[in-house]
Amino acid sequence: MPITTVVFYLLATFTVVCALGVALSNNIMYSAFALMGTLLGVAGTFVVLGADFLGVVQLLVYVGGILVLTIFAVMLTHRIADVHVSNRAVARPLAVILVGGVFAWLVRAGTAASWVAKEATTPQPTTYGIGNAFLTDYVLPYEIASLVLLVALIGAVVVSRKEIGG
Amino acid sequence: MEGVTVTHFVVLSAILFSLGLFCVVTRRNALGILMGIELILNSANVNYVAFARYGQTGYDGQVFAIFVIMLAAAEAAIGLAIVLGIYQTFETIDVDATDRLRG
């Protein structure tokens, strides 16, 4: 068995187990840390797929940013001394049927289709190509993205600040 | 990369998507729902990168994945700010309890 196959299965197992933790854990804090495992697993999957830059971006933005923000929000919205930080879930049997149906349909569609798969080449460093793409073909979406981030930043501050005297 | 085909990644992505959907459907904690959305966005990214690798479409797939990550960051910032606002008004983030638009 080639080494990439072994690495893929290890990463996939790790990712799926952690995602199960996110979906099923009764403690929101455990869910948050399981989400970290999932994000790390997906970053590893990106590296297996030869997307080195994207793996690092995933680490920096997701694990270093979004996840820390999520854990902050968990701690701000629960009393820390409260041992049982509840993460209530409802209607699980119904959801299992619904999501199971969606999952079966997705897997059937994914395995039945004949994907155009060319011979995989040796992965090259992607930073140069992505930088070129951002400054040529994707320069307008790139600029709009920075605007979106600015608006989101200001919006988050406005929404979450305390109203003075209000 | 013999042995691992694009189908493997599609199935992995389908598993992540289903678990994220399950999380969104069953959770009553607003933060749990946001975590489910992160799972769904990640599954989409796995698909983008897998098809970019096996279809050899250049860097388009990876650029799209970066845009998805960027939008996820914006979504997380806004979503968590709204959750904090809900907590200040209702003293809870259980989405069943937040049934008023006027604070």
Interface residues (C-beta under 8 A of the other chain):
Chain A: M1 P2 T4 T5 F8 A12 T15 V16 A19 L20 V22 A23 I28 S31 A32 L35 T38 L39 V42 T45 F46 V48 L49 G50 A51 F53 L54 V57 Q58 V61 Y62 G65 I66 L69 T70 F72 A73 V74 L76 T77 S86 N87 R88 A89 V90 A91 R92 A95 V96 L98 V99 G100 V102 F103 L106 V107 G110 T111 W115 V116 A117 K118 A120 T121 T126 G129 I130 N132 A133 F134 Y138 P141 A145 V148 L149 A152 L153 G155 A156 V157 V159 S160 K162
Chain B: M1 E2 G3 V4 T5 V6 T7 H8 F9 V10 V11 L12 A14 I15 L16 F17 S18 L19 G20 L21 F22 C23 V25 T26 R27 R28 N29 L31 G32 L34 M35 G36 E38 L39 N42 N45 V46 V49 A50 F51 A52 R53 Y54 G55 Q56 G58 Y59 D60 Q62 V63 A65 I66 F67 I69 M70 L71 A72 A73 A74 E75 A76 A77 I78 L80 A81 I82 V83 L84 G85 Y87 Q88 I93 D94 D96
